Amino acid sequence: MKVGFIGLGAMGSAMASNLLAAGHAVTVWNRSAAATEPLASLGARVASTPERAVLGEAVCSMLANDQAVRAVFLDGGLLDAMDPGTVHVNHATISVALAQELAEAHAARGIDYVAAPVFGRPDAAAAARLQIVAAGKPAAVDTVRPLLEAMGAKIWPMGEAPERANVAKIAGNFMLAAAIESMAEASALTRAHGVGAAEFLELMTGTLFAAPAYQGYGKLIAEQRYSPAGFAMPLGLKDVGLALSAGEARRVPLPFAGVLRENFLDALAHGGEELDWSALALVAARRAGLDERTDP
């Protein structure tokens, strides 16, 4: 399939490389041209402008946030450069409100729109093991299914309304943040009583919480391995904010999301900008008067 790919951060680059490996003809564009070089070496065409990357049958995008998606596709006029009948697959974690706006804007131009946010860190993206949550018209999803299958381990259908995929992704990331915070606070408690985080979290993630989210993030906390970030702290703050906004729109109280928001702000105020969001454990340790980097 002839496909464009917009946005080549750690996730987007890995996803685009898997499309190339699957034999698709990929044209890439990124604001920073340096990010296109590794993909060019794998056989991707590099577009000089975003408009030149949207001339195929489908366009995949993996941009950082609402502002970036809006700047490129709406304010930047990229939708107007796309031919009717093209399918746009948006992998970004964006707000429910923007998802609805994008669906309307695409429909007005005769462009099919599929929301397909993903669960998985850059290592899962590189291994084509992402969990992809997809929502859009069935025919549009079927058209891009070969692309999704090349990038993910499983596709989770969420119906026709694109915002359904986005709210599922937002809620899922809220749950991940809550899991990290619970391990952060619990391990601070055990450390204060002489039981190291590694010792405690190995027990919990090997028994009562033997699930991928707890095991993966528990290992990062136990090893205090917060850099390089697989999912940086500002993205955690952004996604908790999206959950709060979605809750407010439908009068759904999310009291713990408010706690998480304050803890992300605390982490960022103390220099956590480049750290993985599992470094919420440093916030819990500091508040408990513990050395942030030393286990008992």
One Martini backbone bead per residue (centre of mass of N, CA, C, O) as a GRO file, in nm:
protein
  296
    1MET     BB    1   0.098   0.034   0.019
    2LYS     BB    2   0.039   0.377  -0.011
    3VAL     BB    3   0.212   0.569   0.246
    4GLY     BB    4   0.194   0.803   0.495
    5PHE     BB    5   0.419   0.967   0.746
    6ILE     BB    6   0.346   1.157   1.047
    7GLY     BB    7   0.573   1.151   1.276
    8LEU     BB    8   0.919   1.088   1.421
    9GLY     BB    9   0.940   0.960   1.677
   10ALA     BB   10   0.989   0.689   1.855
   11MET     BB   11   0.720   0.568   1.758
   12GLY     BB   12   0.694   0.649   1.457
   13SER     BB   13   0.958   0.523   1.355
   14ALA     BB   14   0.890   0.231   1.430
   15MET     BB   15   0.627   0.209   1.267
   16ALA     BB   16   0.741   0.281   0.986
   17SER     BB   17   0.948   0.048   0.974
   18ASN     BB   18   0.726  -0.176   0.968
   19LEU     BB   19   0.601  -0.095   0.700
   20LEU     BB   20   0.854  -0.146   0.534
   21ALA     BB   21   0.894  -0.447   0.617
   22ALA     BB   22   0.598  -0.516   0.482
   23GLY     BB   23   0.613  -0.351   0.183
   24HIS     BB   24   0.555  -0.060   0.200
   25ALA     BB   25   0.501   0.260   0.062
   26VAL     BB   26   0.694   0.514   0.220
   27THR     BB   27   0.617   0.846   0.327
   28VAL     BB   28   0.800   1.100   0.497
   29TRP     BB   29   0.737   1.335   0.779
   30ASN     BB   30   0.919   1.602   0.958
   31ARG     BB   31   1.008   1.873   1.122
   32SER     BB   32   1.262   1.704   1.171
   33ALA     BB   33   1.472   1.585   0.931
   34ALA     BB   34   1.662   1.386   1.089
   35ALA     BB   35   1.436   1.162   1.142
   36THR     BB   36   1.440   1.052   0.832
   37GLU     BB   37   1.713   0.907   0.777
   38PRO     BB   38   1.672   0.610   0.878
   39LEU     BB   39   1.430   0.559   0.681
   40ALA     BB   40   1.575   0.612   0.417
   41SER     BB   41   1.773   0.364   0.460
   42LEU     BB   42   1.501   0.167   0.436
   43GLY     BB   43   1.322   0.318   0.180
   44ALA     BB   44   1.216   0.586   0.226
   45ARG     BB   45   1.043   0.859   0.150
   46VAL     BB   46   1.112   1.211   0.142
   47ALA     BB   47   0.940   1.484   0.236
   48SER     BB   48   0.948   1.836   0.210
   49THR     BB   49   0.639   1.818   0.266
   50PRO     BB   50   0.341   1.726   0.393
   51GLU     BB   51   0.182   1.719   0.121
   52ARG     BB   52   0.378   1.486  -0.002
   53ALA     BB   53   0.270   1.263   0.227
   54VAL     BB   54  -0.063   1.266   0.113
   55LEU     BB   55  -0.075   1.086  -0.185
   56GLY     BB   56  -0.202   0.832  -0.093
   57GLU     BB   57  -0.418   0.598   0.045
   58ALA     BB   58  -0.261   0.668   0.316
   59VAL     BB   59  -0.244   0.818   0.655
   60CYS     BB   60  -0.009   0.844   0.911
   61SER     BB   61  -0.017   0.959   1.259
   62MET     BB   62   0.240   1.076   1.524
   63LEU     BB   63   0.158   1.298   1.751
   64ALA     BB   64   0.182   1.450   2.064
   65ASN     BB   65  -0.080   1.650   2.036
   66ASP     BB   66  -0.327   1.865   1.986
   67GLN     BB   67  -0.152   2.098   1.878
   68ALA     BB   68  -0.006   1.937   1.653
   69VAL     BB   69  -0.253   1.834   1.501
   70ARG     BB   70  -0.379   2.109   1.444
   71ALA     BB   71  -0.138   2.246   1.300
   72VAL     BB   72  -0.125   2.037   1.060
   73PHE     BB   73  -0.437   1.963   0.973
   74LEU     BB   74  -0.587   2.241   1.016
   75ASP     BB   75  -0.413   2.505   1.018
   76GLY     BB   76  -0.214   2.382   0.785
   77GLY     BB   77  -0.405   2.231   0.556
   78LEU     BB   78  -0.374   1.914   0.506
   79LEU     BB   79  -0.661   1.822   0.441
   80ASP     BB   80  -0.675   1.988   0.168
   81ALA     BB   81  -0.440   1.795   0.033
   82MET     BB   82  -0.638   1.566   0.038
   83ASP     BB   83  -0.789   1.310  -0.104
   84PRO     BB   84  -1.061   1.174  -0.170
   85GLY     BB   85  -1.051   0.851   0.001
   86THR     BB   86  -0.866   0.891   0.202
   87VAL     BB   87  -0.688   0.754   0.484
   88HIS     BB   88  -0.684   0.857   0.821
   89VAL     BB   89  -0.441   0.766   1.074
   90ASN     BB   90  -0.471   0.830   1.421
   91HIS     BB   91  -0.230   0.770   1.693
   92ALA     BB   92  -0.296   0.980   1.884
   93THR     BB   93  -0.326   1.129   2.200
   94ILE     BB   94  -0.641   1.273   2.234
   95SER     BB   95  -0.904   1.447   2.260
   96VAL     BB   96  -1.236   1.416   2.236
   97ALA     BB   97  -1.296   1.689   2.105
   98LEU     BB   98  -1.092   1.660   1.868
   99ALA     BB   99  -1.200   1.398   1.752
  100GLN     BB  100  -1.473   1.518   1.667
  101GLU     BB  101  -1.363   1.744   1.487
  102LEU     BB  102  -1.208   1.563   1.289
  103ALA     BB  103  -1.442   1.396   1.186
  104GLU     BB  104  -1.591   1.638   1.059
  105ALA     BB  105  -1.362   1.745   0.874
  106HIS     BB  106  -1.331   1.491   0.705
  107ALA     BB  107  -1.623   1.454   0.605
  108ALA     BB  108  -1.636   1.734   0.452
  109ARG     BB  109  -1.388   1.607   0.248
  110GLY     BB  110  -1.402   1.286   0.199
  111ILE     BB  111  -1.241   1.170   0.450
  112ASP     BB  112  -1.117   0.913   0.607
  113TYR     BB  113  -1.144   0.820   0.966
  114VAL     BB  114  -0.897   0.684   1.199
  115ALA     BB  115  -0.877   0.586   1.524
  116ALA     BB  116  -0.533   0.462   1.653
  117PRO     BB  117  -0.442   0.414   1.931
  118VAL     BB  118  -0.171   0.315   2.155
  119PHE     BB  119  -0.027   0.041   2.327
  120GLY     BB  120   0.301   0.122   2.405
  121ARG     BB  121   0.627   0.126   2.378
  122PRO     BB  122   0.902   0.156   2.183
  123ASP     BB  123   0.969  -0.152   2.199
  124ALA     BB  124   0.690  -0.243   2.091
  125ALA     BB  125   0.703  -0.090   1.826
  126ALA     BB  126   0.962  -0.229   1.713
  127ALA     BB  127   0.811  -0.528   1.750
  128ALA     BB  128   0.510  -0.515   1.666
  129ARG     BB  129   0.336  -0.500   1.980
  130LEU     BB  130   0.093  -0.340   1.959
  131GLN     BB  131  -0.203  -0.194   2.091
  132ILE     BB  132  -0.487  -0.136   1.883
  133VAL     BB  133  -0.723   0.127   1.881
  134ALA     BB  134  -1.018   0.112   1.672
  135ALA     BB  135  -1.200   0.384   1.496
  136GLY     BB  136  -1.452   0.352   1.239
  137LYS     BB  137  -1.528   0.281   0.949
  138PRO     BB  138  -1.521  -0.034   0.840
  139ALA     BB  139  -1.396   0.021   0.557
  140ALA     BB  140  -1.155   0.187   0.662
  141VAL     BB  141  -1.034  -0.024   0.849
  142ASP     BB  142  -0.993  -0.239   0.628
  143THR     BB  143  -0.796  -0.078   0.452
  144VAL     BB  144  -0.576  -0.046   0.709
  145ARG     BB  145  -0.515  -0.325   0.833
  146PRO     BB  146  -0.231  -0.392   0.718
  147LEU     BB  147  -0.097  -0.167   0.880
  148LEU     BB  148  -0.178  -0.249   1.167
  149GLU     BB  149  -0.056  -0.539   1.150
  150ALA     BB  150   0.245  -0.432   1.110
  151MET     BB  151   0.241  -0.275   1.413
  152GLY     BB  152   0.069  -0.506   1.561
  153ALA     BB  153  -0.072  -0.761   1.766
  154LYS     BB  154  -0.355  -0.596   1.810
  155ILE     BB  155  -0.698  -0.531   1.732
  156TRP     BB  156  -0.931  -0.292   1.884
  157PRO     BB  157  -1.252  -0.253   1.850
  158MET     BB  158  -1.474   0.072   1.884
  159GLY     BB  159  -1.618   0.144   1.634
  160GLU     BB  160  -1.716   0.439   1.455
  161ALA     BB  161  -1.646   0.641   1.668
  162PRO     BB  162  -1.343   0.780   1.721
  163GLU     BB  163  -1.367   0.871   2.029
  164ARG     BB  164  -1.372   0.585   2.151
  165ALA     BB  165  -1.068   0.532   2.127
  166ASN     BB  166  -0.970   0.780   2.291
  167VAL     BB  167  -1.111   0.718   2.565
  168ALA     BB  168  -0.974   0.445   2.605
  169LYS     BB  169  -0.686   0.554   2.613
  170ILE     BB  170  -0.717   0.756   2.842
  171ALA     BB  171  -0.816   0.550   3.056
  172GLY     BB  172  -0.568   0.366   3.039
  173ASN     BB  173  -0.355   0.581   3.127
  174PHE     BB  174  -0.482   0.633   3.398
  175MET     BB  175  -0.434   0.346   3.506
  176LEU     BB  176  -0.128   0.350   3.482
  177ALA     BB  177  -0.078   0.590   3.670
  178ALA     BB  178  -0.212   0.457   3.916
  179ALA     BB  179  -0.016   0.219   3.934
  180ILE     BB  180   0.238   0.382   3.978
  181GLU     BB  181   0.146   0.534   4.233
  182SER     BB  182   0.096   0.286   4.412
  183MET     BB  183   0.393   0.187   4.401
  184ALA     BB  184   0.526   0.442   4.504
  185GLU     BB  185   0.387   0.453   4.786
  186ALA     BB  186   0.435   0.161   4.882
  187SER     BB  187   0.752   0.171   4.861
  188ALA     BB  188   0.786   0.401   5.062
  189LEU     BB  189   0.670   0.251   5.302
  190THR     BB  190   0.871   0.011   5.307
  191ARG     BB  191   1.132   0.177   5.325
  192ALA     BB  192   1.065   0.311   5.605
  193HIS     BB  193   1.078  -0.014   5.716
  194GLY     BB  194   1.332  -0.165   5.548
  195VAL     BB  195   1.193  -0.228   5.263
  196GLY     BB  196   1.269  -0.267   4.961
  197ALA     BB  197   1.152  -0.206   4.651
  198ALA     BB  198   1.251  -0.463   4.509
  199GLU     BB  199   1.147  -0.667   4.714
  200PHE     BB  200   0.848  -0.582   4.710
  201LEU     BB  201   0.785  -0.578   4.396
  202GLU     BB  202   0.851  -0.872   4.345
  203LEU     BB  203   0.626  -0.982   4.514
  204MET     BB  204   0.379  -0.841   4.380
  205THR     BB  205   0.452  -0.910   4.065
  206GLY     BB  206   0.450  -1.237   4.148
  207THR     BB  207   0.138  -1.222   4.246
  208LEU     BB  208  -0.111  -1.006   4.278
  209PHE     BB  209   0.060  -0.826   4.027
  210ALA     BB  210   0.076  -1.028   3.754
  211ALA     BB  211   0.123  -0.775   3.538
  212PRO     BB  212   0.255  -0.589   3.295
  213ALA     BB  213   0.233  -0.307   3.424
  214TYR     BB  214   0.357  -0.380   3.699
  215GLN     BB  215   0.615  -0.520   3.603
  216GLY     BB  216   0.737  -0.296   3.430
  217TYR     BB  217   0.720  -0.054   3.637
  218GLY     BB  218   0.837  -0.200   3.880
  219LYS     BB  219   1.120  -0.234   3.758
  220LEU     BB  220   1.188   0.064   3.726
  221ILE     BB  221   1.161   0.134   4.026
  222ALA     BB  222   1.358  -0.077   4.145
  223GLU     BB  223   1.599   0.040   3.941
  224GLN     BB  224   1.582   0.343   3.885
  225ARG     BB  225   1.477   0.360   3.561
  226TYR     BB  226   1.417   0.687   3.413
  227SER     BB  227   1.657   0.662   3.197
  228PRO     BB  228   1.526   0.666   2.935
  229ALA     BB  229   1.226   0.766   2.816
  230GLY     BB  230   0.932   0.603   2.717
  231PHE     BB  231   0.746   0.805   2.904
  232ALA     BB  232   0.712   1.116   2.960
  233MET     BB  233   0.605   1.327   3.201
  234PRO     BB  234   0.444   1.533   3.018
  235LEU     BB  235   0.257   1.307   2.903
  236GLY     BB  236   0.121   1.233   3.167
  237LEU     BB  237  -0.003   1.508   3.220
  238LYS     BB  238  -0.165   1.524   2.961
  239ASP     BB  239  -0.344   1.263   3.001
  240VAL     BB  240  -0.474   1.347   3.268
  241GLY     BB  241  -0.602   1.600   3.146
  242LEU     BB  242  -0.783   1.447   2.946
  243ALA     BB  243  -0.947   1.300   3.160
  244LEU     BB  244  -1.060   1.549   3.303
  245SER     BB  245  -1.202   1.668   3.054
  246ALA     BB  246  -1.384   1.423   2.991
  247GLY     BB  247  -1.524   1.423   3.267
  248GLU     BB  248  -1.642   1.710   3.260
  249ALA     BB  249  -1.820   1.675   3.000
  250ARG     BB  250  -1.988   1.423   3.176
  251ARG     BB  251  -1.980   1.433   3.488
  252VAL     BB  252  -1.699   1.279   3.581
  253PRO     BB  253  -1.550   1.185   3.849
  254LEU     BB  254  -1.171   1.222   3.913
  255PRO     BB  255  -0.999   1.237   4.189
  256PHE     BB  256  -0.727   1.087   4.122
  257ALA     BB  257  -0.646   1.263   3.880
  258GLY     BB  258  -0.584   1.510   4.056
  259VAL     BB  259  -0.349   1.385   4.207
  260LEU     BB  260  -0.174   1.320   3.962
  261ARG     BB  261  -0.141   1.602   3.857
  262GLU     BB  262   0.018   1.709   4.105
  263ASN     BB  263   0.252   1.500   4.082
  264PHE     BB  264   0.351   1.582   3.806
  265LEU     BB  265   0.413   1.874   3.882
  266ASP     BB  266   0.618   1.805   4.097
  267ALA     BB  267   0.819   1.659   3.912
  268LEU     BB  268   0.865   1.903   3.721
  269ALA     BB  269   0.956   2.109   3.946
  270HIS     BB  270   1.209   1.882   4.001
  271GLY     BB  271   1.330   1.799   3.700
  272GLY     BB  272   1.136   1.568   3.525
  273GLU     BB  273   1.115   1.615   3.210
  274GLU     BB  274   1.312   1.349   3.112
  275LEU     BB  275   1.143   1.150   3.261
  276ASP     BB  276   0.984   0.894   3.348
  277TRP     BB  277   0.669   0.836   3.486
  278SER     BB  278   0.786   0.639   3.710
  279ALA     BB  279   0.914   0.894   3.874
  280LEU     BB  280   0.691   0.919   4.092
  281ALA     BB  281   0.866   0.779   4.310
  282LEU     BB  282   1.027   1.036   4.386
  283VAL     BB  283   0.796   1.188   4.514
  284ALA     BB  284   0.726   0.986   4.738
  285ALA     BB  285   1.007   0.984   4.869
  286ARG     BB  286   1.035   1.286   4.934
  287ARG     BB  287   0.776   1.308   5.115
  288ALA     BB  288   0.906   1.077   5.317
  289GLY     BB  289   1.222   1.150   5.358
  290LEU     BB  290   1.373   1.008   5.132
  291ASP     BB  291   1.599   0.885   4.945
  292GLU     BB  292   1.544   0.885   4.609
  293ARG     BB  293   1.808   0.670   4.526
  294THR     BB  294   1.795   0.498   4.806
  295ASP     BB  295   1.797   0.204   4.943
  296PRO     BB  296   1.785   0.015   5.242
   0.00000   0.00000   0.00000
